[in-house]
Amino acid sequence: MIEYVMAAKNGRTIPKEDKIFGISNRANAMIDEKGKDAVINATIGALLDDNGDLMVLSSIDETFRKLTPSEYAAYAPIAGIPAFRKAVVKAALGKYEPKGYVEAVATPGGTGSIRNTMSVYTEPGDTVLTSDWFWAPYRTIASEIGRKLDTFVFFNDERKFNIASFEEKVLELLEKQEHLVIILNTPAHNPTGYSLTIEDWEGVVAVLNKVPADKKVALLIDVAYIDFAGDEDEYRKFLPVLERLPNHVLPIIGYSASKTLTAYGMRCGAMICLAPTKEIASEFKSMGEFASRGSWSNCSKAGQSVMARIYADEELQARVTKERAEIRDMLLRRGKAFEEEAKKIGLVTVPFDAGFFVSIPCDDPDAVAAKLEEKGIFIVPLAKGVRVSVASVSEEKCKLLPAEIKKAIED
Ligand SMILES: Cc1ncc(COP(=O)(O)O)c(C=O)c1O
Protein backbone atom coordinates (compact mmCIF):
# COMPACT_ATOMS: atom_id res chain seq x y z
CA MET A 1 0.00 0.00 0.00
CA ILE A 2 1.37 3.41 -0.89
CA GLU A 3 1.43 5.57 2.19
CA TYR A 4 -0.72 8.71 1.93
CA VAL A 5 1.39 11.79 2.53
CA MET A 6 -0.40 15.03 3.33
CA ALA A 7 2.71 17.13 3.94
CA ALA A 8 4.43 18.78 1.00
CA LYS A 9 7.69 16.96 0.44
CA ASN A 10 9.70 19.89 -0.88
CA GLY A 11 12.63 17.55 -1.41
CA ARG A 12 12.47 16.43 2.21
CA THR A 13 12.10 12.90 3.44
CA ILE A 14 9.06 12.44 5.64
CA PRO A 15 10.57 11.59 9.01
CA LYS A 16 9.49 8.88 11.39
CA GLU A 17 9.94 9.45 15.12
CA ASP A 18 13.09 11.29 16.23
CA LYS A 19 15.58 8.47 16.74
CA ILE A 20 17.16 9.71 19.96
CA PHE A 21 13.90 10.69 21.65
CA GLY A 22 12.41 7.35 20.50
CA ILE A 23 15.19 5.35 22.18
CA SER A 24 14.92 7.46 25.29
CA ASN A 25 11.17 6.75 25.44
CA ARG A 26 11.87 2.99 25.28
CA ALA A 27 14.46 3.37 28.05
CA ASN A 28 11.91 5.18 30.23
CA ALA A 29 9.29 2.51 29.52
CA MET A 30 11.77 -0.17 30.66
CA ILE A 31 12.54 1.85 33.82
CA ASP A 32 8.79 1.94 34.57
CA GLU A 33 8.56 -1.80 34.03
CA LYS A 34 11.78 -3.13 35.59
CA GLY A 35 13.05 -0.29 37.79
CA LYS A 36 15.95 2.16 37.56
CA ASP A 37 18.67 -0.31 38.42
CA ALA A 38 17.85 -2.53 35.44
CA VAL A 39 18.51 0.22 32.90
CA ILE A 40 21.51 2.26 31.70
CA ASN A 41 20.20 5.14 29.61
CA ALA A 42 23.29 6.53 27.87
CA THR A 43 21.34 8.43 25.21
CA ILE A 44 20.62 11.75 26.86
CA GLY A 45 22.47 14.92 25.85
CA ALA A 46 22.19 16.58 29.25
CA LEU A 47 24.27 16.28 32.39
CA LEU A 48 22.54 13.96 34.84
CA ASP A 49 23.73 13.05 38.32
CA ASP A 50 24.54 9.48 39.33
CA ASN A 51 20.85 8.86 40.06
CA GLY A 52 19.80 9.96 36.62
CA ASP A 53 18.39 13.34 37.70
CA LEU A 54 19.01 16.55 35.76
CA MET A 55 21.81 18.69 37.22
CA VAL A 56 21.03 22.40 37.28
CA LEU A 57 23.51 24.91 38.71
CA SER A 58 22.00 26.39 41.87
CA SER A 59 23.33 29.83 40.87
CA ILE A 60 21.31 29.62 37.65
CA ASP A 61 18.21 28.33 39.38
CA GLU A 62 18.31 31.18 41.92
CA THR A 63 18.97 33.84 39.27
CA PHE A 64 16.10 32.53 37.17
CA ARG A 65 13.69 32.63 40.11
CA LYS A 66 14.60 36.26 40.88
CA LEU A 67 13.62 37.54 37.43
CA THR A 68 10.99 40.27 37.41
CA PRO A 69 8.00 40.03 35.04
CA SER A 70 9.52 42.56 32.67
CA GLU A 71 12.68 40.43 32.52
CA TYR A 72 10.81 37.33 31.36
CA ALA A 73 7.36 38.32 30.11
CA ALA A 74 8.09 41.29 27.88
CA TYR A 75 9.18 40.89 24.27
CA ALA A 76 12.92 41.02 23.76
CA PRO A 77 14.24 42.94 20.75
CA ILE A 78 14.77 40.60 17.80
CA ALA A 79 18.56 40.70 18.10
CA GLY A 80 18.31 40.29 21.88
CA ILE A 81 18.38 42.73 24.78
CA PRO A 82 21.53 44.91 24.67
CA ALA A 83 22.89 43.62 28.01
CA PHE A 84 22.56 40.04 26.76
CA ARG A 85 24.25 40.81 23.45
CA LYS A 86 27.23 42.18 25.39
CA ALA A 87 27.22 39.37 27.95
CA VAL A 88 27.03 36.58 25.40
CA VAL A 89 30.12 37.87 23.59
CA LYS A 90 32.04 37.68 26.88
CA ALA A 91 30.61 34.25 27.61
CA ALA A 92 31.62 32.93 24.21
CA LEU A 93 35.00 34.58 23.78
CA GLY A 94 36.24 34.57 27.39
CA LYS A 95 39.51 36.49 27.74
CA TYR A 96 40.06 36.72 23.99
CA GLU A 97 39.93 40.30 22.71
CA PRO A 98 38.82 40.17 19.09
CA LYS A 99 40.58 42.31 16.52
CA GLY A 100 37.64 42.51 14.13
CA TYR A 101 34.07 43.75 14.37
CA VAL A 102 31.90 41.69 16.66
CA GLU A 103 28.11 41.48 16.47
CA ALA A 104 25.81 39.11 18.31
CA VAL A 105 22.25 38.13 17.48
CA ALA A 106 20.18 36.14 19.97
CA THR A 107 18.98 32.72 18.81
CA PRO A 108 16.91 30.00 20.46
CA GLY A 109 19.81 27.85 21.66
CA GLY A 110 22.75 26.94 19.50
CA THR A 111 20.28 25.34 17.10
CA GLY A 112 18.99 28.75 16.08
CA SER A 113 22.49 29.95 15.24
CA ILE A 114 22.96 26.94 12.95
CA ARG A 115 19.63 27.53 11.22
CA ASN A 116 20.20 31.25 10.69
CA THR A 117 23.78 30.79 9.46
CA MET A 118 22.61 28.30 6.86
CA SER A 119 19.72 30.46 5.75
CA VAL A 120 21.70 33.72 5.54
CA TYR A 121 24.95 32.45 4.04
CA THR A 122 23.78 29.87 1.47
CA GLU A 123 21.38 29.86 -1.47
CA PRO A 124 18.40 27.50 -1.57
CA GLY A 125 19.68 24.16 -2.95
CA ASP A 126 23.26 24.78 -1.80
CA THR A 127 25.22 22.17 0.11
CA VAL A 128 26.53 22.76 3.64
CA LEU A 129 29.71 20.98 4.72
CA THR A 130 30.53 19.26 8.01
CA SER A 131 32.51 16.23 9.23
CA ASP A 132 31.28 12.67 8.58
CA TRP A 133 30.68 12.14 12.30
CA PHE A 134 28.11 14.84 12.96
CA TRP A 135 25.15 15.89 15.07
CA ALA A 136 22.16 14.61 13.05
CA PRO A 137 20.04 17.81 13.38
CA TYR A 138 22.53 19.58 11.03
CA ARG A 139 20.97 17.54 8.25
CA THR A 140 17.42 18.15 9.51
CA ILE A 141 17.98 21.90 9.69
CA ALA A 142 19.54 21.97 6.21
CA SER A 143 16.77 19.90 4.67
CA GLU A 144 14.01 21.85 6.42
CA ILE A 145 15.15 25.03 4.67
CA GLY A 146 15.92 23.42 1.31
CA ARG A 147 19.68 22.94 1.70
CA LYS A 148 21.73 19.75 1.48
CA LEU A 149 24.48 18.43 3.72
CA ASP A 150 27.74 16.84 2.62
CA THR A 151 30.63 15.61 4.73
CA PHE A 152 34.41 15.35 4.74
CA VAL A 153 36.17 12.45 6.44
CA PHE A 154 36.86 13.63 10.00
CA PHE A 155 39.86 11.42 10.83
CA ASN A 156 42.73 10.00 8.79
CA ASP A 157 44.44 6.64 9.33
CA GLU A 158 46.65 8.16 12.02
CA ARG A 159 43.51 9.12 13.98
CA LYS A 160 44.23 12.81 13.31
CA PHE A 161 41.98 15.56 11.87
CA ASN A 162 41.79 14.79 8.16
CA ILE A 163 42.90 18.08 6.67
CA ALA A 164 43.34 16.55 3.19
CA SER A 165 39.69 15.46 3.06
CA PHE A 166 38.60 18.85 4.43
CA GLU A 167 40.51 20.67 1.69
CA GLU A 168 39.24 18.40 -1.06
CA LYS A 169 35.59 18.87 -0.07
CA VAL A 170 35.80 22.63 0.46
CA LEU A 171 37.34 23.19 -2.97
CA GLU A 172 35.04 20.68 -4.66
CA LEU A 173 31.88 22.35 -3.31
CA LEU A 174 33.15 25.80 -4.18
CA GLU A 175 33.51 24.74 -7.78
CA LYS A 176 29.75 24.19 -7.82
CA GLN A 177 28.41 27.02 -5.67
CA GLU A 178 29.24 30.62 -4.87
CA HIS A 179 28.51 30.34 -1.15
CA LEU A 180 29.52 27.72 1.36
CA VAL A 181 28.71 27.22 5.03
CA ILE A 182 31.14 24.96 6.87
CA ILE A 183 30.24 23.68 10.34
CA LEU A 184 32.99 22.60 12.71
CA ASN A 185 31.73 21.46 16.09
CA THR A 186 34.62 21.80 18.52
CA PRO A 187 35.79 21.50 21.26
CA ALA A 188 34.31 18.28 22.68
CA HIS A 189 32.56 17.44 19.44
CA ASN A 190 29.22 15.67 19.43
CA PRO A 191 29.24 12.66 18.88
CA THR A 192 32.97 11.87 19.18
CA GLY A 193 34.35 14.13 21.94
CA TYR A 194 37.18 15.32 19.66
CA SER A 195 38.62 18.85 20.00
CA LEU A 196 40.51 20.41 17.12
CA THR A 197 44.10 21.16 18.16
CA ILE A 198 45.82 24.47 17.36
CA GLU A 199 47.69 22.60 14.64
CA ASP A 200 44.35 21.42 13.18
CA TRP A 201 43.10 25.01 13.25
CA GLU A 202 46.19 26.25 11.47
CA GLY A 203 45.52 23.68 8.77
CA VAL A 204 41.89 24.78 8.48
CA VAL A 205 42.89 28.43 8.16
CA ALA A 206 45.54 27.56 5.55
CA VAL A 207 42.93 25.69 3.48
CA LEU A 208 40.45 28.56 3.77
CA ASN A 209 43.12 30.93 2.52
CA LYS A 210 42.91 28.98 -0.74
CA VAL A 211 39.22 29.87 -1.22
CA PRO A 212 38.94 31.78 -4.52
CA ALA A 213 38.33 35.49 -3.94
CA ASP A 214 35.04 35.44 -5.85
CA LYS A 215 33.55 32.87 -3.45
CA LYS A 216 32.11 33.46 0.03
CA VAL A 217 32.43 31.14 2.98
CA ALA A 218 30.84 31.28 6.43
CA LEU A 219 32.76 29.16 8.92
CA LEU A 220 30.35 28.27 11.70
CA ILE A 221 32.16 27.10 14.80
CA ASP A 222 29.59 25.29 16.86
CA VAL A 223 30.93 25.68 20.39
CA ALA A 224 27.96 24.12 22.20
CA TYR A 225 30.31 22.15 24.50
CA ILE A 226 33.12 24.70 24.89
CA ASP A 227 32.79 24.92 28.67
CA PHE A 228 32.87 21.16 29.12
CA ALA A 229 36.07 20.29 27.27
CA GLY A 230 38.45 21.16 30.12
CA ASP A 231 40.06 24.47 31.12
CA GLU A 232 37.78 27.21 29.76
CA ASP A 233 40.67 29.52 28.70
CA GLU A 234 42.69 26.72 27.13
CA TYR A 235 39.86 25.77 24.80
CA ARG A 236 39.47 29.34 23.54
CA LYS A 237 43.07 29.53 22.34
CA PHE A 238 42.03 28.77 18.78
CA LEU A 239 40.26 32.14 18.48
CA PRO A 240 43.33 34.25 17.53
CA VAL A 241 44.14 31.78 14.73
CA LEU A 242 40.90 32.88 13.03
CA GLU A 243 42.37 36.37 12.60
CA ARG A 244 44.37 34.94 9.69
CA LEU A 245 41.28 34.16 7.63
CA PRO A 246 40.80 36.18 4.43
CA ASN A 247 38.00 38.77 4.28
CA HIS A 248 35.73 36.53 2.21
CA VAL A 249 35.70 33.83 4.92
CA LEU A 250 33.55 34.92 7.84
CA PRO A 251 33.96 33.15 11.20
CA ILE A 252 30.73 32.83 13.16
CA ILE A 253 30.55 31.41 16.66
CA GLY A 254 27.40 29.36 17.27
CA TYR A 255 26.92 29.79 21.00
CA SER A 256 24.58 27.80 23.21
CA ALA A 257 23.73 28.53 26.83
CA SER A 258 22.01 25.14 27.08
CA LYS A 259 25.02 23.22 28.39
CA THR A 260 27.07 26.16 29.69
CA LEU A 261 24.29 27.30 32.05
CA THR A 262 22.63 23.87 32.41
CA ALA A 263 19.53 25.57 31.03
CA TYR A 264 18.61 23.45 28.04
CA GLY A 265 14.92 24.35 28.01
CA MET A 266 15.53 28.07 28.35
CA ARG A 267 16.38 28.14 24.63
CA CYS A 268 19.11 30.73 24.91
CA GLY A 269 21.96 31.13 22.45
CA ALA A 270 23.51 33.48 19.93
CA MET A 271 25.28 33.75 16.62
CA ILE A 272 28.38 35.91 16.96
CA CYS A 273 30.46 37.15 14.05
CA LEU A 274 34.13 38.07 14.14
CA ALA A 275 33.94 40.19 11.00
CA PRO A 276 36.88 41.80 9.22
CA THR A 277 34.91 44.96 8.33
CA LYS A 278 32.19 47.08 9.88
CA GLU A 279 29.98 46.57 6.82
CA ILE A 280 30.12 42.78 7.04
CA ALA A 281 29.35 42.95 10.78
CA SER A 282 26.41 45.27 10.31
CA GLU A 283 25.03 43.15 7.46
CA PHE A 284 25.43 40.09 9.72
CA LYS A 285 23.27 41.73 12.36
CA SER A 286 20.52 42.89 10.02
CA MET A 287 20.43 39.57 8.14
CA GLY A 288 20.39 37.66 11.43
CA GLU A 289 17.45 39.77 12.62
CA PHE A 290 15.68 39.21 9.30
CA ALA A 291 16.15 35.43 9.49
CA SER A 292 14.92 35.40 13.09
CA ARG A 293 11.90 37.55 12.27
CA GLY A 294 10.96 35.17 9.49
CA SER A 295 11.24 32.03 11.63
CA TRP A 296 10.76 32.39 15.41
CA SER A 297 10.60 36.21 15.65
CA ASN A 298 12.24 37.20 18.93
CA CYS A 299 13.74 34.74 21.42
CA SER A 300 12.68 33.94 24.95
CA LYS A 301 13.67 36.86 27.16
CA ALA A 302 14.21 34.88 30.38
CA GLY A 303 17.48 33.28 29.28
CA GLN A 304 18.80 36.59 28.04
CA SER A 305 17.95 38.25 31.35
CA VAL A 306 19.65 35.47 33.33
CA MET A 307 22.79 35.86 31.23
CA ALA A 308 22.66 39.67 31.56
CA ARG A 309 22.35 39.40 35.35
CA ILE A 310 25.30 36.99 35.59
CA TYR A 311 27.63 39.25 33.62
CA ALA A 312 26.56 42.37 35.54
CA ASP A 313 27.61 40.79 38.84
CA GLU A 314 31.20 39.58 39.23
CA GLU A 315 30.43 37.57 42.34
CA LEU A 316 27.57 35.75 40.65
CA GLN A 317 29.69 35.12 37.58
CA ALA A 318 32.44 33.62 39.73
CA ARG A 319 29.88 31.39 41.45
CA VAL A 320 28.50 30.13 38.14
CA THR A 321 32.03 29.43 36.88
CA LYS A 322 32.96 27.55 40.06
CA GLU A 323 29.80 25.46 40.10
CA ARG A 324 30.25 24.60 36.43
CA ALA A 325 33.87 23.56 37.06
CA GLU A 326 32.61 21.06 39.63
CA ILE A 327 30.16 19.38 37.31
CA ARG A 328 32.65 19.53 34.44
CA ASP A 329 35.19 17.65 36.58
CA MET A 330 32.58 14.99 37.20
CA LEU A 331 31.95 14.73 33.46
CA LEU A 332 35.67 14.55 32.69
CA ARG A 333 36.08 11.75 35.25
CA ARG A 334 33.28 9.78 33.58
CA GLY A 335 34.83 10.23 30.13
CA LYS A 336 38.24 9.14 31.42
CA ALA A 337 36.74 6.10 33.16
CA PHE A 338 35.11 5.00 29.90
CA GLU A 339 38.25 5.70 27.87
CA GLU A 340 40.58 3.85 30.22
CA GLU A 341 38.34 0.82 30.45
CA ALA A 342 37.91 0.76 26.65
CA LYS A 343 41.69 0.86 26.23
CA LYS A 344 42.17 -1.90 28.78
CA ILE A 345 39.85 -4.32 27.00
CA GLY A 346 40.77 -3.28 23.45
CA LEU A 347 37.57 -1.47 22.45
CA VAL A 348 38.53 1.11 19.83
CA THR A 349 36.73 4.44 20.11
CA VAL A 350 36.75 7.36 17.69
CA PRO A 351 39.45 9.88 18.86
CA PHE A 352 38.08 11.30 22.12
CA ASP A 353 39.21 14.33 24.05
CA ALA A 354 36.35 15.27 26.37
CA GLY A 355 32.68 16.13 26.46
CA PHE A 356 29.25 14.62 26.71
CA PHE A 357 29.74 11.76 24.24
CA VAL A 358 32.07 8.96 23.15
CA SER A 359 31.57 7.10 19.86
CA ILE A 360 32.57 3.60 18.90
CA PRO A 361 32.88 2.72 15.21
CA CYS A 362 31.16 -0.53 14.20
CA ASP A 363 29.64 -2.24 11.17
CA ASP A 364 25.98 -2.59 12.03
CA PRO A 365 25.18 0.13 14.59
CA ASP A 366 21.42 -0.61 14.64
CA ALA A 367 22.02 -4.30 15.42
CA VAL A 368 24.58 -3.46 18.12
CA ALA A 369 22.16 -0.98 19.73
CA ALA A 370 19.30 -3.51 19.55
CA LYS A 371 21.42 -6.20 21.26
CA LEU A 372 22.34 -3.81 24.04
CA GLU A 373 18.72 -2.74 24.47
CA GLU A 374 17.79 -6.33 25.28
CA LYS A 375 20.12 -6.02 28.28
CA GLY A 376 18.67 -2.68 29.35
CA ILE A 377 21.54 -0.63 27.89
CA PHE A 378 20.38 2.24 25.70
CA ILE A 379 22.83 3.99 23.37
CA VAL A 380 22.35 5.78 20.05
CA PRO A 381 23.14 4.05 16.75
CA LEU A 382 24.62 6.45 14.18
CA ALA A 383 25.61 5.87 10.54
CA LYS A 384 29.17 4.77 11.32
CA GLY A 385 28.99 3.54 14.90
CA VAL A 386 27.27 3.95 18.22
CA ARG A 387 27.22 6.95 20.57
CA VAL A 388 27.41 6.73 24.33
CA SER A 389 26.45 9.68 26.50
CA VAL A 390 28.86 9.74 29.43
CA ALA A 391 27.01 12.87 30.55
CA SER A 392 23.98 10.88 31.58
CA VAL A 393 25.44 7.86 33.42
CA SER A 394 27.56 7.44 36.56
CA GLU A 395 31.33 6.88 36.56
CA GLU A 396 30.69 3.35 37.76
CA LYS A 397 28.41 2.61 34.80
CA CYS A 398 30.94 4.26 32.43
CA LYS A 399 33.39 1.56 33.51
CA LEU A 400 30.88 -1.22 32.80
CA LEU A 401 29.81 -0.08 29.36
CA PRO A 402 32.93 -0.78 27.23
CA ALA A 403 32.84 -4.54 27.90
CA GLU A 404 29.12 -4.74 27.11
CA ILE A 405 29.56 -2.78 23.89
CA LYS A 406 32.53 -4.92 22.85
CA LYS A 407 30.48 -8.05 23.44
CA ALA A 408 27.56 -6.71 21.41
CA ILE A 409 29.88 -5.82 18.50
CA GLU A 410 31.70 -9.16 18.49
CA ASP A 411 28.79 -11.54 19.15
C1 LIG B 1 26.64 19.62 18.36
C2 LIG B 1 25.55 20.45 18.93
N1 LIG B 1 25.38 21.67 18.47
C3 LIG B 1 24.43 22.48 18.92
C4 LIG B 1 23.57 22.06 19.90
C5 LIG B 1 22.56 23.07 20.29
O1 LIG B 1 21.81 22.88 21.33
P1 LIG B 1 20.69 23.90 21.80
O2 LIG B 1 19.93 24.36 20.62
O3 LIG B 1 19.90 23.09 22.74
O4 LIG B 1 21.41 25.03 22.46
C6 LIG B 1 23.68 20.75 20.42
C7 LIG B 1 22.76 20.23 21.42
O5 LIG B 1 22.66 19.08 21.71
C8 LIG B 1 24.71 19.94 19.91
O6 LIG B 1 24.89 18.69 20.35
The ligand as a MOL file (V3000), in Angstrom:
LIG
                    3D

  0  0  0     0  0            999 V3000
M  V30 BEGIN CTAB
M  V30 COUNTS 16 16 0 0 0
M  V30 BEGIN ATOM
M  V30 1 C 26.6450 19.6250 18.3580 0
M  V30 2 C 25.5500 20.4480 18.9280 0
M  V30 3 N 25.3810 21.6750 18.4660 0
M  V30 4 C 24.4290 22.4760 18.9160 0
M  V30 5 C 23.5710 22.0570 19.8980 0
M  V30 6 C 22.5590 23.0690 20.2860 0
M  V30 7 O 21.8120 22.8810 21.3310 0
M  V30 8 P 20.6920 23.9030 21.8000 0
M  V30 9 O 19.9340 24.3580 20.6190 0
M  V30 10 O 19.8960 23.0910 22.7350 0
M  V30 11 O 21.4070 25.0270 22.4590 0
M  V30 12 C 23.6820 20.7540 20.4160 0
M  V30 13 C 22.7630 20.2300 21.4200 0
M  V30 14 O 22.6580 19.0820 21.7140 0
M  V30 15 C 24.7050 19.9360 19.9130 0
M  V30 16 O 24.8920 18.6870 20.3530 0
M  V30 END ATOM
M  V30 BEGIN BOND
M  V30 1 1 1 2
M  V30 2 1 2 3
M  V30 3 2 2 15
M  V30 4 2 3 4
M  V30 5 1 4 5
M  V30 6 1 5 6
M  V30 7 2 5 12
M  V30 8 1 6 7
M  V30 9 1 7 8
M  V30 10 2 8 9
M  V30 11 1 8 10
M  V30 12 1 8 11
M  V30 13 1 12 13
M  V30 14 1 12 15
M  V30 15 2 13 14
M  V30 16 1 15 16
M  V30 END BOND
M  V30 END CTAB
M  END
